Amino acid sequence: MIKIEHLQKKYEGTTPLKDVSVEIHDGDVISVIGPSGTGKSTLLRCINLLEKPTAGRIWVDGEEITGRKKPALAVRRKMGMVFQSFNLFGHMTVIENIMLSPMDLLGQSKQAAYEEGMRLLRMVGLAEKAFAYPDELSGGQKQRVAIARALAMDPDIILFDEPTSALDPTMVGEVQTVIRELAKTGKTMMIVTHEMRFAKAISNRVFFMDEGGIYEDGTPEQVFEHPIKEKTRRFIQRLKVMELEIHSADYDFVGMENKIAGYCEKNRISPKVAGRVQLIFEELVQQILISRLSTPDIRVMIEYSEEKGRVTFTARYNGEPFDAILEGDTLSADILKSAVEEKEYRYLEEEECPNELKLKVKD
């Protein structure tokens, strides 16, 4: 259906899309997720030529649309676009908004456009609003009208650019319900969204965008439950990460303790859990590893998951295989055990710091 090769889009001072290559198949329902500013909306706007790509090529149904001779209007007839800002004409009634493009661009008669418009309004639950004006509608109702208007062109592909982001939270559900029903029709759809549960429920594929491209592409189960790449994992689990490095036995212990305390306070980690995190740092790093390693190379990563409300403390360190809890100082090891719910030790022989000890901090 859609093939993209080495797509790039540059603006002055920024390049949201550096190199995107992907194939989208007939009937795919793809949720596009990722941090703000990673090119999600730009990707959609390049696909329907609302933005002219800086470089790269796009094919739709085997026909290149980025060729100079391909008019943008012909491309957009195959694609419906639903924006976060609705873009309804305020001086027209709801049904007039829906009838306009089929009459002007497809040459439909007024009667045919009206009948199809009413059918689509019934589908989105707004037939009774056909002769109302947009300013008489709620935000959720306006977006449902915008979806009906996009469908009136009978597009093969529908692009949704954050369709619920401008809505009051109480209205998000009604728009999501319409999109869920639409996904069952076999239409090819791409949906830029920040609603993770919605994305997981509706999609057969998920694009996680970062670093100027599609950073990870997989099924909802794979991306949301078992992400392969680190940035995906951090985004999905809403991880707040702090990293520390120690390369000398004479490191600034007090300064690092203060950094950890500041990190816990900033992320509103409970005082009890914050105390355990600092205790783990003191016993594991200061009492066990510094005393054992003649030339220490220690990397500490503290992760707080907003989604799960959990803290994980990971230490990677140099030297021969050494499980600091099983083989370390008995008193310090016992103190660590009291602060930890689960622990996992691995020795990764090819790494600079091959020992890895991952500790799940008790709530």
Sequence and secondary structure as in RCSB ss.txt:
>XXXX:A:sequence
MIKIEHLQKKYEGTTPLKDVSVEIHDGDVISVIGPSGTGKSTLLRCINLLEKPTAGRIWVDGEEITGRKKPALAV
RRKMGMVFQSFNLFGHMTVIENIMLSPMDLLGQSKQAAYEEGMRLLRMVGLAEKAFAYPDELSGGQKQRVAIARA
LAMDPDIILFDEPTSALDPTMVGEVQTVIRELAKTGKTMMIVTHEMRFAKAISNRVFFMDEGGIYEDGTPEQVFE
HPIKEKTRRFIQRLKVMELEIHSADYDFVGMENKIAGYCEKNRISPKVAGRVQLIFEELVQQILISRLSTPDIRV
MIEYSEEKGRVTFTARYNGEPFDAILEGDTLSADILKSAVEEKEYRYLEEEECPNELKLKVKD
>XXXX:A:secstr
 EEEEEEEEEETTEEEEEEEEEEE TT EEEEE STTSSHHHHHHHHTTSS  SEEEEEETTEESSSTTS HHHH
HTTEEEE TT    TTS HHHHHHHHHHHHS   HHHHHHHHHHHHHHTT GGGTTS GGGS HHHHHHHHHHHH
HTT  SEEEEESTTTTS HHHHHHHHHHHHHHHTTT EEEEE S HHHHHHH SEEEEEETTEEEEEE HHHHHH
S SSHHHHHHHTTEEEEEEEE STT  HHHHHHHHHHHHHHTT  HHHHHHHHHHIIIIIIIIIHHH SS  EEE
EEEEETTTTEEEEEEEE SSS  HHHHS HHHHHHHHHHEEEEEEEE TTSSS EEEEEEE  
